Amino acid sequence: MPKRLRYPTDLTDRQWSLLEGLLPPPKLGGRPESHPRREIVNAILYLTRTGCAWRMLPKDFPPWPTVYWYFANWRDDGTLEAAHDTLREHVRERDRTQKKRRNLIPSAGVIDAQSLRGADTVGANSRGYDAGKKVNGRKRHIVTDTLGLLLVISVTAASVQDRDGARPLLARLHKALPSVNHVFCDGGYAGQLIGLAKQAWAITLEHVKKPVDQRGFAVLPRRWVVERTFAWLMRWRRLVRDYERLPETHEALVRWAMVGLMLNRLAPRPGPKPWATQHL
């Protein structure tokens, strides 16, 4: 059987060595696995980056039902979340070593939400209309650390207000990372949420306000971090629009995109970068 072509999303040997040990080992006994785990991961990253449908994965990958079976199992049993969080710790450790930062465990975060148009595969029971953005679909609520790395995510109907979507998100943040006690936000997270966050989860919400004399677009302190993370996610075409029947599937795809981003940071690919100037 001829060796398959390589895709730009395929993991390098160094990247696979970082991720391989974070996946559950094959079960002992029974029939051995028919397809290498590395090819399964390559197929998931290809789908997330290119935006193709599961059934339209190139034929030189493992069969799409097999790829989806692993994807769904790693989503549901916590494997993906644990692997993502471990890689985030590695990135933070590297940043601390390079820039002599003091804290390895995050103590501050940035919260925001982004509305996405929903495809016809998004059911009516999990979609809504965001009148402010004029978007019919879903909304992803995220909290990042001060490096822009994902801490927690929640996907709701687009009709859910930012402050309402923040309540379960902050509860999830407190459970996963109780060390985070300060979160920067915009004016959409006002009202009773400020007192609730302080009382229930010991989290201080700090509004980063626009200067009074600001006209047009301007980069705001702290808030630009989460906006940059949204920009990173929009490079992964499966995340530009919501195609998923389950909100949990969209959350998992966001984590896979961040896994790909963090692996590229920890083990950069050889050769010139796509954005680098090429001299002819």
GIVEN-V601408 format. One record per run of one state. SS is the DSSP state (alpha for helix, beta for strand, coil for the rest). FROM is the first residue (numbers start at 0). TO is the last residue. Records with the same first field share a line. If there is no record, write none. Layout:
# GIVEN-V601408
SS: FROM-TO, FROM-TO
This chain:
# GIVEN-V601408
coil: 0-11, 20-35, 50-52, 56-62, 76-77, 99-106, 118-122, 126-126, 130-133, 144-148, 157-160, 176-180, 185-190, 201-202, 207-221, 233-235, 239-240, 242-245, 266-279
alpha: 12-19, 36-49, 53-55, 63-75, 78-98, 123-125, 161-175, 191-200, 222-232, 236-238, 246-265
beta: 107-117, 127-129, 134-143, 149-156, 181-184, 203-206, 241-241
